[in-house]
Each structure stands twice: as C-alpha cells, then as structure tokens.
C-alpha cells in the first residue's frame, strides 16, 4: 500500500533551516489570513485557559497550481513532502501536541454543532477552503506564554523536495547542490515542478494536433479526388 504523505508549502529559508537544524517550527496562528480560522483557535485557547496555542499546517492534497500560488508563490517557493506516519511520530514525542485532518463545513453545518464538538473546534474551517485538504498540528501550552516551538525531526521523514515552477533552472541546480551538501540530505529526492510547463503534456497535445491535421489533409485530398 502506498504511504500517505503530507505536503508543506513554504520558502527556501524555512527549508534550509529545517534541513540544517533538523526541526520544524510551530507558531502562533493569530496573524493568519483566514480570520475565521484564527478566531476559532483563539476561542479554543481562551476556553481551556491556555497560556499559548501554536499551530503548523500541511496539506493531504496532491500538487496543485493554487497551492503553489497561495502558499509559496515566487521563485523561492518549495514544497516539502513528508511521510505522514513518520512525521506524526516525531510530533507525538511532545505530549502537548494534538493533530488531525480539517473538517470543512458550511454555516448551516455549524448551526448543528454543540458542546460535544468543542475538541474539534481547532480542526474546523469553512468549506471555501476544502481544496487545501489540510492536516494540522496544535500545541497546547498551559503554563507559559511562548511565541513558538521547535519540533525536532529526522531527515528520514522527508520523502521529496519540490521547487516552484518559476525558479530559473540554473538557480534550481545551484540550490539542489547546496541541499546535497547538508548533513543527511545527500539522497533526498529533489525535483522542479513542471505543473505549468511539462514537455510530455505539450508533446501529447502536438501529437493530437498533428494527427488531426494529417487526417484533415487526407480528407481534403479524398474529397478532391471524388470531385475529379
């Protein structure tokens, strides 16, 4: 059975810190763009009387153009693919951390929620975001206020690193060589996405177009011969 994976769309400085220091960073979500989402997390934090609540998000979805543009658009964007089971095992070493897949709901769905759904509150988002297929880690800190937490991980949980489609090829090759020199990263699978420029996709289109052109030309010859 194929291993389940989690994708983290981010930027080169974050990637290099992860690979060099062997860690991921959980931060306060209050500055997130989706204010509905951060509000629910703040409600959860206040209700449990937590001093701090930190989060880190991944996607269970395959590669899409939208994910690139929204979460790591530009020439420094990268997507880090993790082995889901292995990654969760590293986060599980901290008993303050919980995790789960996001449930996407309409306002009508939310009206039917009650006290039994409180523990799911950090894992609920509006249905408009459903294409993200988000998987989230939450850290609950009871005793002190903290701006962030480093979660130690092993390179073994990284399945692949994908560079964005806008990075110049020579810059991509240079960064790939740098990654190879980092301790433990020599054999990591690294590629540059072809989501907006794929040779096989274009060649297939050419074959279809050429076949149509040849057939159309043959039909014209055949019609001309019948007229003669």
C-alpha positions in Angstrom: 0.0 0.0 0.0 1.3 3.5 -0.9 2.5 5.5 2.0 0.4 8.5 3.0 2.1 11.9 2.7 1.8 15.4 3.9 2.9 18.5 1.9 4.3 21.6 3.4 4.4 24.6 1.0 6.9 27.1 2.2 10.1 29.1 1.2 13.8 28.4 0.8 14.9 30.0 4.1 12.5 27.8 6.0 13.6 24.7 4.1 17.3 25.4 4.8 16.6 25.9 8.5 14.6 22.6 8.6 17.4 20.6 6.8 20.3 22.1 8.7 18.8 22.2 12.2 16.5 19.1 11.7 13.4 20.9 13.0 10.0 22.3 12.2 8.6 25.5 13.8 5.2 25.9 15.3 3.9 29.5 15.6 1.0 31.5 17.0 -1.8 31.5 14.4 -3.3 34.9 15.3 -1.8 36.5 12.2 -3.2 34.0 9.7 -5.0 35.4 6.7 -8.2 33.4 7.5 -9.6 35.3 10.5 -12.5 32.8 10.9 -9.9 30.1 11.4 -7.7 32.0 13.8 -10.8 33.1 15.8 -11.8 29.5 16.4 -8.3 28.7 17.6 -8.4 31.7 19.9 -11.8 30.6 21.3 -10.3 27.2 22.0 -7.3 28.7 23.7 -9.4 31.0 25.9 -11.9 28.3 26.9 -9.2 26.0 28.0 -7.4 28.8 29.7 -4.2 28.1 27.8 -1.2 30.5 28.0 -0.2 29.7 24.4 -1.6 27.9 21.4 0.7 27.2 18.4 0.0 25.5 15.1 1.6 24.1 12.0 -0.3 23.2 8.8 0.2 20.7 6.0 -1.8 19.5 3.0 -3.0 16.0 2.3 -3.8 17.1 -1.3 -1.6 16.3 -4.3 0.2 19.1 -6.1 -2.0 21.9 -7.5 -1.3 25.3 -9.1 -3.5 27.0 -6.5 -1.4 25.6 -3.6 1.8 27.0 -5.2 0.4 30.4 -5.8 -1.3 30.9 -2.4 1.3 29.3 -0.1 4.7 29.5 -1.9 4.3 31.7 -4.9 7.5 33.2 -6.4 11.0 32.0 -7.2 11.9 30.9 -3.6 8.8 28.7 -3.1 9.3 25.0 -2.2 7.0 22.0 -1.3 8.4 19.6 1.2 6.7 16.2 1.1 6.7 14.2 4.3 6.0 10.6 5.2 2.8 11.2 7.2 3.3 8.3 9.7 6.9 9.2 10.4 6.2 12.9 10.8 3.4 12.3 13.2 5.7 10.0 15.3 8.1 13.0 15.8 5.3 15.3 16.9 3.9 12.7 19.2 7.0 12.9 21.3 5.7 16.2 22.7 2.6 15.3 24.8 1.3 18.9 24.4 0.7 18.4 20.7 -2.5 17.1 19.1 -3.2 16.6 15.4 -5.9 15.8 12.9 -7.4 16.5 9.5 -9.5 19.6 9.0 -13.3 19.2 8.6 -14.8 21.7 6.1 -18.2 23.0 6.9 -20.9 25.4 5.7 -22.6 27.9 8.1 -25.6 25.6 8.1 -23.4 22.7 9.2 -22.0 24.8 12.0 -25.5 25.6 13.4 -25.9 21.9 14.2 -22.7 21.7 16.2 -22.8 21.7 20.0 -20.8 21.1 23.2 -19.8 17.6 22.0 -17.9 19.2 19.1 -15.7 21.5 21.3 -12.5 19.4 20.9 -12.9 19.6 17.1 -13.0 23.4 17.1 -9.3 23.8 16.1 -10.0 21.5 13.2 -13.0 23.2 11.6 -12.8 25.5 8.6 -15.3 27.0 6.1 -16.0 24.9 3.0 -14.5 27.5 0.8 -11.1 26.2 1.8 -11.8 22.5 1.2 -9.4 22.1 -1.7 -6.5 22.6 0.8 -7.3 19.2 2.4 -5.4 20.5 5.5 -3.8 18.4 8.2 -3.0 20.4 11.3 -0.8 20.1 14.4 -1.8 22.0 17.5 0.4 22.6 20.6 -1.4 23.5 23.9 0.8 25.2 26.5 -0.8 25.6 29.9 1.9 27.3 32.0 3.7 30.0 30.0 3.4 32.3 27.0 5.7 31.3 24.1 5.9 32.8 20.6 7.0 29.5 19.0 8.4 26.0 19.5 10.9 24.0 17.5 9.9 20.4 16.9 12.9 18.1 16.3 12.5 15.8 13.3 14.7 13.4 11.4 15.5 13.7 7.7 14.1 10.2 7.2 10.5 11.6 7.3 11.2 13.8 4.2 10.1 11.9 1.1 10.8 14.6 -1.5 11.6 18.3 -2.0 9.9 20.1 -5.0 11.0 23.5 -6.2 8.5 26.0 -7.6 7.9 26.3 -11.4 9.2 30.0 -11.6 12.7 29.4 -10.4 15.4 29.7 -13.1 16.9 26.4 -13.9 20.5 27.4 -13.1 19.4 28.7 -9.7 17.4 25.5 -9.1 20.5 23.4 -9.9 22.6 25.6 -7.6 20.2 25.2 -4.7 19.9 21.5 -5.3 23.7 21.1 -5.0 23.6 23.1 -1.7 21.0 20.8 -0.3 23.0 17.7 -1.2 25.9 19.1 0.9 23.8 19.3 4.1 24.3 16.5 6.5 21.9 13.7 5.9 20.5 15.2 2.7 22.6 13.5 0.0 20.0 11.1 -1.1 16.8 13.1 -0.8 14.6 13.2 -3.9 14.7 16.7 -5.3 12.9 18.0 -8.4 11.5 21.1 -10.1 7.8 21.0 -10.7 6.5 21.0 -14.2 2.9 21.9 -13.2 2.9 24.9 -15.7 5.4 23.7 -18.2 5.5 20.0 -18.9 7.2 18.6 -22.0 5.2 15.3 -22.1 1.9 17.3 -21.8 2.9 19.5 -24.7 4.2 16.7 -26.8 0.9 14.8 -26.4 -1.0 17.9 -27.5 1.2 18.1 -30.5 0.5 14.5 -31.4 -3.2 15.1 -31.2 -3.0 18.3 -33.3 -0.7 16.6 -35.9 -3.0 13.6 -36.2 -6.0 15.9 -36.7 -4.0 17.9 -39.3 -3.0 14.8 -41.2 -6.5 13.4 -41.1 -8.0 16.7 -42.3 -5.4 16.9 -45.1 -6.2 13.3 -46.2 -9.9 14.1 -46.1 -9.4 17.1 -48.4 -7.4 15.0 -50.9 -10.1 12.3 -50.8 -12.9 14.9 -51.4 -10.9 16.5 -54.2 -10.4 13.1 -55.9 -14.1 12.3 -55.7 -14.8 15.7 -57.4 -12.4 14.9 -60.2 
